[in-house]
Amino acid sequence: MTACSADELAQLALYVQAHDLPVFWLGGGTNVLASDAGLRGLVVANACHGLSVDADGLVIAQSGMPLRELAAWAVGAGWAGLEWAVGIPGTVGGAVVGNAGAYGGCMAENILWVRILEGTEPRRRNLEDLQYGYRTSVLKREPWQVRRRIVLEAALQLRSGDPRVLAKVAAENSAQREARTPAGPSAGSVFKRTVQFPAGFLIEQAGLKGHRMGGAQISDKHANFIINVGGATAADVRALIELVQERVWTAFGLQLEPEIEYVGEWS
Ligand SMILES: Cc1cc2nc3c(=O)[nH]c(=O)nc-3n(C[C@H](O)[C@H](O)[C@H](O)COP(=O)(O)OP(=O)(O)OC[C@H]3O[C@@H](n4cnc5c(N)ncnc54)[C@H](O)[C@@H]3O)c2cc1C
């Protein structure tokens, strides 16, 4: 099902609660690995678009809005603070949940407050309530099977800036992203960086660049990406993820923690 407004999200939340249905609240689906068996229950896609801005740069964005659309708009309109987000796929809601970030910026640095449907009640939560960490939040730490808090909209504080300067920074970030991102379907960075090392470096040092299982392959270009090179199943991808964890642990004694989330039914 697709929700096109905060009201529709609220109605669906009410329905799910009344019927005690399993539910997955989907953003852009760019940070999840859905099982081959699929998901028993309701999947709600979020198409709640739209934004408003006041004279002081307080932007309120609906949770289904694509983050890169929001970032491109901000750059063009001369509002500074989201140049890091140009090129990140997914929705504002997904970025709020996972504290998306790149090039030294992240959601936690922009958020003033977020409106969240908790059960069936919309509530405003401040930055500190979200308990942000590197690519995580209080929302992300809650397994998707029991998550009953849905991000409706996010209020971001931006600053006035020169559109030409912002466009230059955004273009540099985009060029870097293009140079480093492998072509082909993927779920982005598979693992979080460890305290000492980027995950891609460890995977490369473990000799796994280009390693393939079924249709899933560790990218030759960036070892923290797993690409579907043709007919990959979710099981292929997960098996490759587990192999990487095992090899990196054996070689370096470091535990790689997935950034992506497994959803659906896994045996
Ligand atoms: C090529 C590529 C490049 C990427 N580069 C980056 C990068 O540079 N930096 C980065 O941080 N990430 C990156 N990612 C990962 C991903 O794009 C981000 O994590 C993104 O913020 C996920 O948003 P989404 O809408 O797709 O979330 P989804 O994958 O749809 O969902 C992720 C989780 O958030 C939950 N969720 C989504 N919306 C809501 C909501 N409204 N309310 C409650 N829960 C919700 C879902 O239930 C799920 O648990 C990349 C991915 C790809 C494929």
The ligand as a Gaussian input file, in Angstrom:
#p B3LYP/6-31G(d) Opt

LIG

0 1
 C       24.106000       3.644000      -4.177000
 C       23.815000       3.962000      -2.732000
 C       24.558000       4.937000      -2.096000
 C       24.315000       5.233000      -0.743000
 N       25.069000       6.213000      -0.140000
 C       24.827000       6.515000       1.159000
 C       25.594000       7.539000       1.820000
 O       26.465000       8.175000       1.252000
 N       25.320000       7.787000       3.123000
 C       24.345000       7.108000       3.806000
 O       24.139000       7.390000       4.991000
 N       23.618000       6.145000       3.207000
 C       23.822000       5.833000       1.912000
 N       23.091000       4.848000       1.299000
 C       22.100000       4.095000       2.087000
 C       20.664000       4.680000       2.016000
 O       20.472000       5.412000       0.846000
 C       20.371000       5.577000       3.209000
 O       20.552000       4.876000       4.404000
 C       18.940000       6.148000       3.166000
 O       18.831000       7.178000       4.130000
 C       17.861000       5.105000       3.422000
 O       16.608000       5.697000       3.175000
 P       15.387000       4.884000       2.588000
 O       14.234000       5.817000       2.483000
 O       15.751000       4.160000       1.348000
 O       15.146000       3.852000       3.780000
 P       14.642000       2.342000       3.638000
 O       15.757000       1.510000       3.107000
 O       13.340000       2.286000       2.935000
 O       14.386000       2.003000       5.181000
 C       15.446000       1.922000       6.113000
 C       14.837000       1.759000       7.518000
 O       14.156000       2.963000       7.859000
 C       12.785000       2.685000       8.159000
 N       11.980000       3.814000       7.681000
 C       11.987000       4.390000       6.472000
 N       11.138000       5.420000       6.440000
 C       10.572000       5.494000       7.669000
 C        9.614000       6.359000       8.278000
 N        9.030000       7.371000       7.606000
 N        9.276000       6.137000       9.577000
 C        9.849000       5.105000      10.281000
 N       10.741000       4.264000       9.761000
 C       11.112000       4.454000       8.468000
 C       12.446000       1.397000       7.438000
 O       11.353000       0.747000       8.073000
 C       13.768000       0.654000       7.573000
 O       13.806000       0.061000       8.839000
 C       23.300000       4.529000      -0.040000
 C       22.535000       3.560000      -0.709000
 C       22.789000       3.274000      -2.038000
 C       21.940000       2.231000      -2.718000

